[in-house]
Amino acid sequence: MKAVIQRVNHASVQVEGKIISKIENGLLVLLGITQTDNLTDSKWLCNKIINLRVFNDEQGVMNKSLNDVQGNVIIVSQFTLMASTKKGHRPSYIKAANAEIAVPLYKQFIEEFEALFKKKVGTGKFGADMKIILENDGPVTIIIDTEMKQ
């Protein structure tokens, strides 16, 4: 799994012109799932994101987590994170999980995240053409890859 985590002042997800998720102050998580990802990867990544200290404390130092700031989260599945650009100019998505693998793991990721976070999260719509509107805060953007545990 690969996640791009952006600290946002606000974010929303639209599908067919309708807002399906909207948050203030929190994280927008773009989640890529490979064919070899599993529940262990999902649990590790959820824990890492929830405890990531990317919010400023009173001295302006990134020292607070989502729970510390009572932040919100939107999690959006994004297969293009798994693109390989090694050859040519057309990205290959061969490592991206197909829907039979990705949909259940995406749902499990959301369930695991909510269980650990003890709060509902916003989501995208798997496979839909989505418009994501956000205002980066910082900007703070972190990439985490479970394959490398970094």
ROPA-597277 format. One record per residue: residue number from 1; x, y, z of N, C-alpha, C in turn. Coordinates in Angstrom, 3 decimals. Atoms other than C-alpha are relative to their C-alpha. Layout:
<kelums>
{kelum NUM; {X; Y; Z}; {X; Y; Z}; {X; Y; Z}}
...
</kelums>
This chain:
<kelums>
{kelum 1; {0.845; -1.178; 0.000}; {0.000; 0.000; 0.000}; {0.883; 1.230; 0.000}}
{kelum 2; {-0.698; -1.274; 0.021}; {1.085; 3.491; -0.685}; {-1.030; 1.074; 0.327}}
{kelum 3; {0.901; -1.085; -0.376}; {-0.466; 6.566; 0.905}; {0.690; 1.341; -0.183}}
{kelum 4; {-0.420; -1.395; 0.047}; {-0.088; 10.224; 0.086}; {-0.903; 0.713; 0.986}}
{kelum 5; {0.744; -0.623; -1.090}; {-1.122; 12.139; 3.184}; {0.229; 1.505; -0.067}}
{kelum 6; {-0.107; -1.456; 0.077}; {-1.866; 15.846; 2.937}; {-0.741; 0.621; 1.177}}
{kelum 7; {0.648; -0.757; -1.068}; {-2.550; 18.113; 5.895}; {-0.811; 1.110; -0.663}}
{kelum 8; {0.887; -0.950; 0.670}; {-5.528; 20.248; 4.909}; {-0.760; 0.871; 0.989}}
{kelum 9; {0.913; -0.865; -0.756}; {-7.488; 23.207; 6.201}; {-1.436; -0.427; -0.257}}
{kelum 10; {1.298; 0.567; 0.363}; {-10.466; 21.771; 4.331}; {0.168; -0.798; -1.277}}
{kelum 11; {-0.030; 0.823; 1.206}; {-11.151; 19.165; 1.661}; {-1.390; -0.560; -0.240}}
{kelum 12; {1.268; 0.643; 0.340}; {-14.090; 17.677; -0.187}; {0.198; -0.875; -1.228}}
{kelum 13; {0.002; 0.900; 1.137}; {-14.790; 14.926; -2.687}; {-1.355; 0.109; -0.677}}
{kelum 14; {1.236; -0.080; 0.783}; {-17.351; 15.328; -5.458}; {-0.054; -1.141; -1.003}}
{kelum 15; {0.271; 0.989; 1.035}; {-18.872; 12.646; -7.654}; {-1.258; 0.458; -0.718}}
{kelum 16; {1.112; -0.467; 0.828}; {-21.142; 13.696; -10.511}; {-0.592; 1.322; 0.525}}
{kelum 17; {0.406; -1.329; -0.439}; {-21.247; 17.252; -9.146}; {-0.557; 0.079; 1.415}}
{kelum 18; {0.533; 0.010; -1.366}; {-22.382; 16.195; -5.642}; {1.114; -0.289; 0.994}}
{kelum 19; {-0.999; 0.222; -1.039}; {-20.231; 16.460; -2.530}; {-0.383; -1.251; 0.790}}
{kelum 20; {0.268; 1.232; -0.750}; {-19.952; 13.002; -0.953}; {0.776; -0.062; 1.312}}
{kelum 21; {-0.776; -0.102; -1.240}; {-17.351; 13.853; 1.725}; {0.549; 1.407; 0.117}}
{kelum 22; {-0.499; -1.355; -0.236}; {-16.255; 17.097; 3.317}; {0.564; 0.060; 1.414}}
{kelum 23; {-0.593; -0.162; -1.324}; {-13.902; 17.920; 6.196}; {0.611; 1.386; 0.150}}
{kelum 24; {-0.801; -1.163; -0.374}; {-12.273; 20.835; 7.946}; {1.165; -0.533; 0.830}}
{kelum 25; {-1.140; 0.299; -0.858}; {-8.831; 20.652; 9.587}; {0.266; -1.490; 0.173}}
{kelum 26; {-0.310; 1.418; -0.139}; {-7.377; 17.210; 9.088}; {0.922; -0.488; -1.090}}
{kelum 27; {-0.842; 0.634; 1.000}; {-5.850; 14.838; 6.590}; {-0.825; -0.531; -1.164}}
{kelum 28; {0.515; 0.652; 1.195}; {-6.677; 13.863; 3.038}; {0.993; -1.112; -0.307}}
{kelum 29; {-0.854; 1.157; 0.242}; {-5.318; 10.349; 2.438}; {-0.371; -0.615; -1.341}}
{kelum 30; {0.164; 0.672; 1.280}; {-4.897; 9.067; -1.116}; {0.663; -1.361; 0.153}}
{kelum 31; {-0.458; 1.350; -0.302}; {-4.517; 5.277; -0.916}; {0.113; -0.852; -1.258}}
{kelum 32; {-0.229; 0.921; 1.105}; {-2.976; 3.001; -3.538}; {0.195; -1.403; 0.533}}
{kelum 33; {-0.050; 1.390; -0.452}; {-3.368; -0.772; -3.198}; {0.588; -0.871; -1.105}}
{kelum 34; {-0.612; 0.913; 0.961}; {-1.188; -3.394; -4.889}; {-0.627; -1.386; 0.109}}
{kelum 35; {0.497; 1.374; 0.033}; {-1.957; -7.008; -5.758}; {0.481; -0.824; 1.187}}
{kelum 36; {-0.583; 0.783; -1.101}; {0.219; -8.225; -2.861}; {-0.304; 0.567; 1.378}}
{kelum 37; {0.323; -0.584; -1.305}; {-1.141; -5.982; -0.084}; {-0.977; -0.892; 0.759}}
{kelum 38; {0.853; 0.827; -0.838}; {-2.928; -7.573; 2.840}; {-0.426; 0.768; 1.249}}
{kelum 39; {0.527; -0.631; -1.208}; {-4.610; -6.855; 6.185}; {1.110; 0.469; 0.934}}
{kelum 40; {-1.136; -0.425; -0.832}; {-1.240; -6.650; 7.969}; {0.503; 1.361; -0.454}}
{kelum 41; {-0.413; -1.295; 0.548}; {-0.206; -3.805; 5.643}; {-1.005; 1.076; 0.387}}
{kelum 42; {1.073; -0.943; -0.303}; {-3.558; -2.127; 6.224}; {0.061; 0.471; 1.446}}
{kelum 43; {-0.061; -0.355; -1.433}; {-3.306; -2.242; 10.028}; {1.221; 0.850; 0.310}}
{kelum 44; {-1.226; -0.762; -0.240}; {0.295; -1.001; 10.016}; {-0.154; 1.435; -0.486}}
{kelum 45; {0.142; -1.328; 0.593}; {-0.558; 1.916; 7.722}; {-1.019; 0.849; 0.759}}
{kelum 46; {1.000; -0.743; -0.793}; {-3.679; 2.923; 9.675}; {0.634; 0.554; 1.267}}
{kelum 47; {-0.651; -0.415; -1.242}; {-1.699; 3.039; 12.906}; {1.020; 1.110; -0.248}}
{kelum 48; {-1.022; -0.993; 0.335}; {1.109; 5.002; 11.257}; {-0.640; 1.366; -0.281}}
{kelum 49; {0.649; -1.264; 0.369}; {-1.243; 7.645; 9.815}; {-0.656; 0.658; 1.212}}
{kelum 50; {0.707; -0.559; -1.159}; {-3.325; 8.098; 12.971}; {0.977; 0.627; 0.994}}
{kelum 51; {-0.967; -0.489; -0.983}; {-0.211; 8.621; 15.100}; {1.067; 0.924; -0.579}}
{kelum 52; {-0.955; -0.885; 0.657}; {1.721; 10.707; 12.565}; {-0.099; 1.408; 0.590}}
{kelum 53; {0.001; -1.329; -0.624}; {2.725; 13.951; 14.264}; {0.329; 1.057; -1.054}}
{kelum 54; {-0.168; -0.962; 1.082}; {2.168; 16.451; 11.453}; {-0.771; 1.300; 0.240}}
{kelum 55; {0.735; -1.223; -0.337}; {0.090; 19.110; 13.213}; {0.827; 0.809; 0.998}}
{kelum 56; {-0.812; -0.893; -0.822}; {1.661; 22.128; 14.889}; {-0.467; 0.056; 1.444}}
{kelum 57; {0.299; -0.250; -1.406}; {1.880; 22.500; 18.638}; {0.001; 1.507; 0.236}}
{kelum 58; {0.073; -1.426; -0.350}; {1.760; 25.843; 20.473}; {1.252; 0.777; -0.423}}
{kelum 59; {-1.238; -0.649; 0.429}; {5.370; 26.569; 19.433}; {0.185; -0.066; -1.527}}
{kelum 60; {-0.090; 0.086; 1.457}; {4.649; 25.907; 15.748}; {0.814; -1.178; -0.499}}
{kelum 61; {-0.759; 1.193; 0.360}; {6.484; 22.563; 15.761}; {-0.981; -1.137; -0.301}}
{kelum 62; {0.882; 1.128; 0.325}; {4.859; 19.560; 14.049}; {0.220; -1.093; 1.050}}
{kelum 63; {-0.166; 0.886; -1.145}; {4.364; 17.572; 17.237}; {-1.322; -0.612; 0.450}}
{kelum 64; {1.314; 0.502; -0.395}; {0.655; 16.693; 17.331}; {-0.581; -0.920; -1.064}}
{kelum 65; {0.642; 0.967; 0.890}; {-1.342; 13.823; 15.835}; {-1.444; 0.412; -0.268}}
{kelum 66; {1.426; -0.208; 0.280}; {-4.878; 13.661; 14.453}; {-0.821; 0.064; 1.284}}
{kelum 67; {0.747; 0.028; -1.259}; {-6.218; 12.732; 17.877}; {0.265; 1.241; 0.845}}
{kelum 68; {-0.362; -1.172; -0.803}; {-4.339; 15.599; 19.552}; {-0.752; 1.248; -0.440}}
{kelum 69; {0.665; -1.204; 0.515}; {-5.978; 18.184; 17.287}; {-1.476; -0.247; -0.316}}
{kelum 70; {1.383; 0.392; 0.307}; {-9.312; 16.336; 16.971}; {-0.306; 0.260; -1.475}}
{kelum 71; {0.128; -0.211; 1.432}; {-8.808; 16.382; 13.211}; {-0.964; -0.965; -0.660}}
{kelum 72; {0.889; 0.821; 0.810}; {-10.876; 14.810; 10.471}; {0.788; -0.615; -1.145}}
{kelum 73; {-0.716; 0.725; 1.037}; {-9.977; 12.477; 7.629}; {-0.941; -0.341; -1.158}}
{kelum 74; {0.633; 0.574; 1.191}; {-11.004; 11.655; 4.070}; {1.005; -0.983; -0.589}}
{kelum 75; {-0.839; 1.036; 0.606}; {-9.632; 8.425; 2.556}; {-0.546; -0.305; -1.389}}
{kelum 76; {0.405; 0.191; 1.388}; {-9.733; 8.102; -1.234}; {0.901; -1.050; -0.647}}
{kelum 77; {-0.755; 1.006; 0.730}; {-8.670; 5.016; -3.197}; {0.493; 0.612; -1.312}}
{kelum 78; {-0.572; -0.577; 1.218}; {-6.308; 5.992; -6.023}; {1.032; -0.942; -0.602}}
{kelum 79; {-0.872; 1.003; 0.600}; {-4.833; 3.262; -8.212}; {1.195; 0.615; -0.719}}
{kelum 80; {-1.101; -0.605; 0.746}; {-2.627; 5.734; -10.100}; {1.252; 0.205; 0.863}}
{kelum 81; {-1.186; -0.071; -0.866}; {-0.315; 5.889; -7.063}; {0.945; -1.170; -0.261}}
{kelum 82; {-0.801; 1.186; 0.246}; {0.903; 2.471; -8.157}; {0.635; 0.020; -1.397}}
{kelum 83; {-0.538; -0.118; 1.363}; {2.030; 3.745; -11.587}; {1.500; -0.271; -0.035}}
{kelum 84; {-1.414; 0.173; 0.286}; {5.347; 2.614; -12.956}; {0.304; 0.815; -1.255}}
{kelum 85; {-0.389; -0.828; 1.149}; {7.060; 5.088; -15.275}; {1.403; -0.362; -0.488}}
{kelum 86; {-1.352; 0.454; 0.340}; {10.228; 3.054; -15.786}; {0.270; 0.008; -1.498}}
{kelum 87; {-0.196; 0.096; 1.445}; {9.722; 2.506; -19.520}; {-0.946; 0.956; -0.716}}
{kelum 88; {0.823; -0.854; 0.844}; {8.465; 5.006; -22.047}; {-0.649; 1.156; 0.735}}
{kelum 89; {0.682; -1.174; -0.542}; {6.049; 7.820; -21.348}; {-1.416; -0.300; 0.473}}
{kelum 90; {1.348; 0.387; -0.406}; {2.840; 5.909; -20.686}; {0.103; -0.817; 1.288}}
{kelum 91; {-0.096; 0.740; -1.266}; {2.467; 4.832; -17.036}; {-0.638; -1.387; -0.109}}
{kelum 92; {0.542; 1.349; -0.095}; {1.889; 1.144; -16.352}; {-0.600; -0.167; 1.397}}
{kelum 93; {0.688; 0.208; -1.281}; {-0.548; 0.169; -13.614}; {-0.080; -1.479; 0.344}}
{kelum 94; {0.027; 1.447; -0.180}; {0.297; -3.538; -13.584}; {0.079; -0.405; 1.473}}
{kelum 95; {-0.103; 0.325; -1.432}; {1.104; -3.448; -9.831}; {-1.267; 0.335; 0.775}}
{kelum 96; {1.231; -0.386; -0.686}; {-2.248; -1.901; -8.936}; {-0.931; -1.205; 0.112}}
{kelum 97; {0.929; 1.112; -0.219}; {-4.722; -4.362; -7.447}; {-1.257; 0.191; -0.834}}
{kelum 98; {1.281; -0.082; 0.701}; {-7.800; -5.203; -9.482}; {-1.116; 0.169; 1.037}}
{kelum 99; {1.125; -0.295; -0.901}; {-11.233; -4.464; -8.002}; {-0.290; -1.138; 0.967}}
{kelum 100; {0.288; 1.135; -0.879}; {-11.637; -7.991; -6.573}; {0.882; 0.001; 1.252}}
{kelum 101; {-0.922; -0.098; -1.137}; {-8.621; -7.389; -4.323}; {-0.136; 1.364; 0.670}}
{kelum 102; {-0.061; -1.366; -0.527}; {-8.721; -3.608; -3.928}; {-1.247; 0.417; 0.774}}
{kelum 103; {1.220; -0.458; -0.673}; {-12.374; -3.058; -2.971}; {-0.104; -0.546; 1.424}}
{kelum 104; {0.081; 0.492; -1.378}; {-12.420; -5.419; 0.047}; {1.095; 0.579; 0.899}}
{kelum 105; {-1.094; -0.533; -0.813}; {-9.017; -4.146; 1.217}; {-0.208; 1.480; 0.306}}
{kelum 106; {0.338; -1.416; -0.227}; {-10.094; -0.499; 0.810}; {-1.051; 0.106; 1.102}}
{kelum 107; {1.046; -0.013; -1.037}; {-13.222; -1.208; 2.881}; {0.558; -0.411; 1.359}}
{kelum 108; {-0.623; 0.429; -1.258}; {-11.173; -3.065; 5.511}; {0.895; 1.098; 0.565}}
{kelum 109; {-0.860; -1.097; -0.432}; {-8.715; -0.165; 5.628}; {-0.835; 1.070; 0.701}}
{kelum 110; {0.879; -1.020; -0.591}; {-11.546; 2.281; 6.323}; {-0.540; -0.478; 1.348}}
{kelum 111; {0.515; 0.551; -1.264}; {-13.049; -0.005; 8.994}; {1.070; -0.015; 1.075}}
{kelum 112; {-1.118; 0.039; -0.946}; {-9.661; -0.491; 10.666}; {0.360; 1.414; 0.456}}
{kelum 113; {-0.330; -1.387; -0.327}; {-8.947; 3.238; 10.517}; {-1.013; 0.567; 0.993}}
{kelum 114; {1.048; -0.515; -0.888}; {-12.295; 4.127; 12.102}; {0.044; -0.665; 1.375}}
{kelum 115; {-0.091; 0.710; -1.281}; {-11.849; 1.473; 14.814}; {1.143; 0.556; 0.851}}
{kelum 116; {-1.146; -0.548; -0.726}; {-8.414; 2.813; 15.779}; {-0.178; 1.476; 0.334}}
{kelum 117; {0.180; -1.451; -0.115}; {-9.350; 6.474; 15.301}; {-1.200; 0.358; 0.880}}
{kelum 118; {1.220; -0.174; -0.791}; {-12.709; 6.062; 17.086}; {-0.847; 1.176; -0.503}}
{kelum 119; {0.730; -1.087; 0.638}; {-14.311; 8.446; 14.622}; {-0.266; -0.382; -1.453}}
{kelum 120; {0.304; 0.253; 1.405}; {-16.030; 8.191; 11.224}; {0.926; 0.830; -0.890}}
{kelum 121; {-0.808; -0.723; 0.982}; {-13.994; 9.194; 8.183}; {-0.802; 0.176; -1.276}}
{kelum 122; {0.586; -0.181; 1.316}; {-15.040; 10.566; 4.825}; {0.720; -0.906; -0.983}}
{kelum 123; {-0.612; 0.859; 1.007}; {-14.363; 8.509; 1.733}; {-0.289; 0.537; -1.395}}
{kelum 124; {0.320; -0.199; 1.400}; {-14.263; 8.681; -2.009}; {-0.943; -1.113; -0.412}}
{kelum 125; {0.828; 1.078; 0.545}; {-16.250; 6.367; -4.261}; {0.879; -0.818; -0.925}}
{kelum 126; {-0.915; 0.858; 0.740}; {-14.212; 3.450; -5.559}; {-0.398; -0.066; -1.472}}
{kelum 127; {0.214; 0.116; 1.432}; {-13.854; 3.511; -9.346}; {-0.699; 1.173; -0.655}}
{kelum 128; {0.727; -1.145; 0.564}; {-15.724; 6.793; -9.778}; {0.970; 1.080; -0.479}}
{kelum 129; {-0.727; -1.196; 0.405}; {-14.506; 9.907; -11.558}; {-0.276; 1.040; 1.079}}
{kelum 130; {0.171; -0.895; -1.149}; {-13.955; 12.122; -8.520}; {0.729; 1.315; -0.233}}
{kelum 131; {-0.661; -1.296; -0.054}; {-13.113; 15.767; -8.108}; {0.317; 0.250; 1.468}}
{kelum 132; {-0.423; -0.247; -1.373}; {-11.098; 16.498; -4.982}; {0.431; 1.450; 0.103}}
{kelum 133; {-0.316; -1.403; -0.235}; {-10.991; 20.055; -3.742}; {0.627; 0.076; 1.385}}
{kelum 134; {-0.658; -0.090; -1.301}; {-8.541; 20.872; -0.977}; {0.825; 1.263; 0.110}}
{kelum 135; {-0.941; -1.077; -0.302}; {-6.567; 23.597; 0.665}; {1.076; -0.594; 0.885}}
{kelum 136; {-1.120; 0.520; -0.769}; {-3.158; 22.330; 1.751}; {0.316; 0.935; 1.146}}
{kelum 137; {-0.439; -0.772; -1.153}; {-2.013; 23.476; 5.161}; {1.494; -0.239; 0.156}}
{kelum 138; {-1.445; 0.111; -0.156}; {1.720; 24.127; 5.203}; {0.752; 0.447; -1.240}}
{kelum 139; {0.606; 1.306; 0.192}; {1.890; 22.511; 2.697}; {0.785; -1.109; 0.699}}
{kelum 140; {-0.592; 1.200; -0.591}; {2.533; 19.237; 4.499}; {-0.529; -1.178; -0.801}}
{kelum 141; {0.346; 1.180; 0.780}; {2.573; 16.170; 2.256}; {1.009; -1.091; 0.321}}
{kelum 142; {-0.840; 1.126; -0.398}; {3.915; 12.800; 3.423}; {-0.391; -1.207; -0.857}}
{kelum 143; {0.259; 1.233; 0.742}; {4.262; 9.607; 1.363}; {0.492; -1.170; 0.842}}
{kelum 144; {-0.363; 1.197; -0.761}; {4.241; 6.249; 3.149}; {-0.259; -1.215; -0.880}}
{kelum 145; {0.091; 1.217; 0.797}; {4.863; 2.923; 1.416}; {0.194; -1.203; 0.924}}
{kelum 146; {-0.109; 1.148; -0.909}; {4.154; -0.283; 3.366}; {1.033; -1.017; -0.473}}
{kelum 147; {-1.010; 0.936; 0.523}; {6.493; -2.238; 1.082}; {1.359; 0.279; 0.626}}
{kelum 148; {-1.280; -0.385; -0.582}; {9.417; -0.300; 2.539}; {-0.127; 0.383; 1.463}}
{kelum 149; {0.285; -0.426; -1.380}; {7.780; 0.496; 5.901}; {0.636; 1.353; 0.286}}
{kelum 150; {-0.483; -1.371; -0.178}; {8.674; 4.132; 5.407}; {-0.935; 0.974; -0.665}}
</kelums>
